[in-house]
Amino acid sequence: MKYLGERIPATFAHARVDVDGSASLTGARGRQIAGRFNLLRHTPLPYGTRVHKDTWADLVGDMEGARCACVDIGRALWSDTRSR
């Protein structure tokens, strides 16, 4: 987490991971790592109805779109630096 957090301007979504309760953010090193991130706690997003499923589809689509945009920017930057 530390390596990626220092090098990638990104949002990390950990679903169904007990980040608070894990050993990853405990101790001196864990507190240092935790200080570099904003931890947002949410209740589970339901998936039982058509509306719930549409909400999930929108969420996943938005995240994929953001990821693709970042990949495209990264490729463009990499390509630009290679041509110099």
C-alpha positions as CSV (number, residue, x, y, z in Angstrom):
1,M,0.0,0.0,0.0
2,K,2.8,2.4,0.9
3,Y,4.6,1.8,-2.4
4,L,1.5,2.4,-4.5
5,G,0.3,5.3,-2.5
6,E,3.5,7.1,-3.0
7,R,3.7,6.5,-6.7
8,I,0.2,6.4,-8.1
9,P,-2.3,9.2,-7.9
10,A,-5.3,6.9,-7.5
11,T,-8.2,5.9,-5.4
12,F,-8.1,2.4,-3.9
13,A,-11.3,0.7,-3.1
14,H,-11.1,-2.3,-0.7
15,A,-14.4,-4.1,-0.6
16,R,-15.1,-6.7,2.1
17,V,-11.7,-6.1,3.6
18,D,-11.4,-5.4,7.3
19,V,-8.8,-2.7,6.9
20,D,-9.5,-1.3,10.4
21,G,-9.1,-4.7,12.1
22,S,-6.1,-6.0,10.1
23,A,-2.5,-5.7,11.2
24,S,-1.7,-3.6,8.1
25,L,-2.4,-0.3,9.9
26,T,-1.2,-1.1,13.4
27,G,2.1,-0.4,15.1
28,A,4.4,2.5,14.3
29,R,4.8,1.6,10.6
30,G,1.1,0.9,10.2
31,R,0.2,4.3,11.7
32,Q,2.6,6.0,9.4
33,I,1.0,4.3,6.4
34,A,-2.5,5.0,7.6
35,G,-1.6,8.7,7.9
36,R,-1.1,8.8,4.1
37,F,-4.6,7.6,3.3
38,N,-8.2,8.7,4.0
39,L,-10.3,5.8,5.2
40,L,-14.0,6.1,4.3
41,R,-16.3,3.6,5.9
42,H,-19.6,2.7,4.2
43,T,-22.4,0.3,4.8
44,P,-22.8,-2.5,2.3
45,L,-24.4,-1.6,-1.0
46,P,-27.5,-3.9,-1.5
47,Y,-27.8,-6.0,-4.6
48,G,-31.3,-7.5,-4.3
49,T,-33.5,-5.4,-6.6
50,R,-33.3,-4.1,-10.1
51,V,-32.6,-0.6,-8.8
52,H,-29.7,-2.0,-6.6
53,K,-28.2,-3.8,-9.6
54,D,-28.5,-0.7,-11.7
55,T,-26.7,1.3,-9.0
56,W,-23.9,-1.3,-8.9
57,A,-23.6,-1.2,-12.7
58,D,-23.3,2.6,-12.6
59,L,-20.7,2.4,-9.9
60,V,-18.6,-0.2,-11.6
61,G,-18.9,1.6,-14.9
62,D,-17.8,4.9,-13.4
63,M,-14.8,3.2,-11.7
64,E,-13.8,1.5,-15.0
65,G,-14.2,4.8,-16.9
66,A,-11.9,6.5,-14.4
67,R,-9.4,3.7,-14.6
68,C,-9.4,3.7,-18.4
69,A,-8.9,7.5,-18.4
70,C,-5.9,7.2,-16.1
71,V,-4.5,4.4,-18.2
72,D,-4.9,6.5,-21.3
73,I,-3.2,9.5,-19.7
74,G,-0.4,7.3,-18.4
75,R,0.2,5.8,-21.9
76,A,0.2,9.2,-23.5
77,L,2.7,10.5,-20.9
78,W,4.9,7.4,-21.4
79,S,4.7,7.7,-25.1
80,D,5.6,11.4,-24.9
81,T,8.7,10.7,-22.8
82,R,9.8,7.9,-25.1
83,S,9.8,10.1,-28.1
84,R,12.3,12.6,-26.5
